[in-house]
Amino acid sequence: MHNINYVLISLLGGLIVPLQLAMINAFRHTSGATQIQSTFFLYVGGAIASLVIALFVDGSIKPPLYQHASWWMWLSGLLGSFYILCIFLAAPHIGATNTLLWVFLGQMIFATMIDSSGFLGMQIKKLDSLKLIGLGFIFIGGLIMIYSEYRHSSS
């Protein structure tokens, strides 16, 4: 597996999400901010961190060549805000584990669709039965997690 470093980087990214979820939940409870206000402050912090990292890594910030970008390419931040808001709304009610499991399943289903179609210029990756079985296992795992919680709450 020659891409092990990228697998490890991806795992690190995955470790950050539940930590972020717990931190923003604590922020929301202690600050009195609503979920959408908490999302805003999260993105302000993210923008500052991105600036510092870009200055450290690239040495400067240059404006993008916006005239070469289509209007829809600027919507990524909007989608990120909706993503964060969705997990912040769900987690207090179904828990971080269930929230992230179902978010992960949604990500995997849509990523599989993107990979198999080459949507937005992504490299096409063949869809096969093993990938579909893998998605099925994630779904079954989610059902087991929900059943486990239901079983413990009803006893």
N, C-alpha and C positions, 0 to 999 in steps of 0.2 A: 504494500500500500504506500505509494510514493507521495500521497497527499496527506499524510498523517498530521503534519503541522497545521493544515487547514481544518482538519477534524478537531484537533485540540483547541484551535482558536474558536471554532463553532461551539464546542462544549463550554468554553469560557464565556462566550456570549450567552449561552443558555443558563449558566450559573448566575449571571448578572440579573436576569429578568425577575426571578422570584425575590431576590434581595431588593431590587428596585420596588417591587410590588409591596413588600413589607415596609420599606422605608417611607414610601409615599402614603401608605395607610396610616402609619404613625404620625407623619407630618399632618395629614388631614385631621386626625383626632386631636392633636395637641394645638394646632394653629386655628382650628375652627373653619378652615377653608373648605369649600365644597369640592366634589370630585373634579369638576371642570376647572375650577380655580387651581387645584393642585396640579392638574395636567399642564396648565399654563406655566406655573412656576417650575415644573419639571423641565419644560422646554426652554425656559429662560436659562436655567442652569446648564442644560445640554448645549445651548448656543454658545454660552461662555466657555464651556469645556472644549467644544469643537474649535473655537477660535484659538484658545491656548495650545491645543494639540496641533492645529494647523501651523501656527507660528513656530512651534518647536520642531515639527517634522519637516515642513516646507520652507521655513524661514520667513515667509511672508504670506499675505493674503492678496490675491488678485481678483478683480471682478470677473464673473463668468462671461463668456461670449453669449449673452442672452439672445442675441438675434439669431443664433443657430439652433436654439432650443424651442421646441413646440410648447404651447401653453400648458398642455397636460403634464409635461415633465416637471412643472413646478408644484404639482399637487402631492408630491411625496410627503411633505411635512404635514399636510392636511390629513392624509391617510394615517400617518404616525400618530397624530393627535387622537383620531378616532380609535385607533388600536389601543392606545394607552387608556383612553376613557372607557372602552369596552371592558378591559381587564380590571380597571378600578371599580367599575360598577358591579361586575360579577363576583369578584373575590370576597367581599365581605359577606356575601350570601351563600356561596357554594365552596368557599375556601380557595387558597392559593393553588393547592394541588389539582383540584378539579378544574379550576379556571384554566390553568396552564395546560392541562392535558387536552381539553377541548379546543383551546386556541391552537395547540400544536397539531391536533388532527385537522383543523380547518386550514392551517398553514400547509400541511403535507398534501391535502387534497388539492388545494389551489396550485401549489408548487408543482405537483405532478401534472396538472393540466397545462401549466405554463411550459414546463419542460417538454411535454409531449407535442405541443403545438408550435413552440418557438415564439410565443407571444412576446411582443415588444423587443424582438431581436435576440432573445435568449437562444443559446445553443440548444438544438433539438436533442432530447434524450429519449430513446425508445421506451414506450410503455409496454410492460410485459406482465405476465401473470404473477411473477414473484413480487413485483412492486405492489400489485393489487392485494396480494395476500398480506404483505407487510402493513398496508393501510387497514386491512381487516383486523389484524392483530391489535393495532392501536385502538380501533373502535371497540373491540371486545375488551381490551384493557380498561377503557373508559367506562364501559357498562359494569365491569367488575368493581371498579372504584366506587361508582355511584351505588351499586348494590351493597357494598361493604358499609358505606356511610348510612344508607337507609336501614340496614340490619342493626347497626349499633344505635341509631337514634330511636328505633321502635322497640328496643328491648329495655 
